[in-house]
Amino acid sequence: MAIIITDECINCGACEPECPNNAIYEAGAEWAIADGTGVVGSYTLEDGSKTEAETEHQPISDEVYFIVPDKCTECQGFHEEPQCAAVCPVDCCVPDPDREESEEELLERKERLHL
């Protein structure tokens, strides 16, 4: 499952540089699939919609740091545990109960993001 950042976030920013997929953004920041990945051209999001890799999308949160689910791999293929959760001083980086994904799905996403 992807990781989410709860509203208990204190906006310290410790998590952002730890993400190997550049999936973590500051509150209010627009995001793109191409940010920190090897993706170019068209990319199919998890919901089946297509986007251009460079297209900027609306922020998921305007109040706290957020994780883009389509870019989160729980650090599979990079680290043994999600690095955002490992460095978070208030333990607000937690598994998203609404997004259960297998290790295989997460590794497949990693391969799509890092060509």
N, C-alpha and C positions, 0 to 999 in steps of 0.2 A: 504494500500500500504506500501511497505517497505520504510525505510528511506535511503537516500543517503547522502554522505558527498561531498559537492562541492569542486572545486579547490580553493575556497577562504579560505579553511582550513589553519590555522596557525600552525598546528601540536603541539598544546598545550597539548593534551592528556587528557583534562578534561572529555571527553565523555567516554573514554574506561572503567574506573572503574564503571561507572553508569549503564552499560548495564547488565540486569539480564540474558541475554542469551550468554554472551561473544561473541557477533556478531561483535564487533568492534576491528579492528587490526591496529597496527602501519604500516605506509607505508613500503612496502617491506616484510612484515612478511607473512610466510606461515600460512594457517589456516586449521583446521579440525573440523568436526561436533562435535566430542567428547569434544573439548575444552570447559570446563565449563558447560557441559550438562550431562544428564544421559544416553546418547545414547551409546550403545555398539553394535558391529556386523555391519551388513549391514544396510544402510540407503538410502532411495530413495529421491533424490533431486527433486526440483520442475520441472526440465526439463524431469523427468522420468528416468534419469540415476541413477545407483546405485553406492555407494561408501562405503568403510568400514569407520566406525566412526573415527578411528585413522589415516586414510590416510591424509597426508598433501597435500594441494592444493596450486597452485601458487597464489601469491598476486594479489588482484584485482587492486591495485594501488601501484606504486613505489614512488609516490610523496607526497601523503597525506594519513591520516588515512582513512580507508574504512570500510564499513559495509557489511558483508556477507548476501545477501538477503535470503538465505535458513535458516538463523538463526534469522533474524529480525522478531519480533512480534509487533513492535511499542509499546512495553511494555504492551500489552494487557494481562490482568490477573495478572499483577504486580503493575502497576501504572496507574494513570488517563491520563498521557500524556507521550510521548517519552522522556525519561530522557536525552538522548544525546542532543536533541534540547533544553531542559530546561536549561542545563548547558553550552551550547556552547556560548563563548563570542563574536563570529562573525556571529552567526546565519547561519552557513553553513550546519547544519543537517536539511534537508528538505525532504518532501514526494517525492518519486520517481514517476513522472507522467507516467512512462512506466510500473509500477507494481501496478495496482489497485487491492486491496484485501479487502474482507469483514472482519468485526470483527470476524465472525465465522471461516473464514480461518486462521486468525491470532491466534485465541485461539486454533484451532486444531493443528497448528504448535507448539504452546507452549506445548501442551500436548505430542506431539511426541518428543520434545526435553528434556522434564523434566518428565521422566517416573515415 
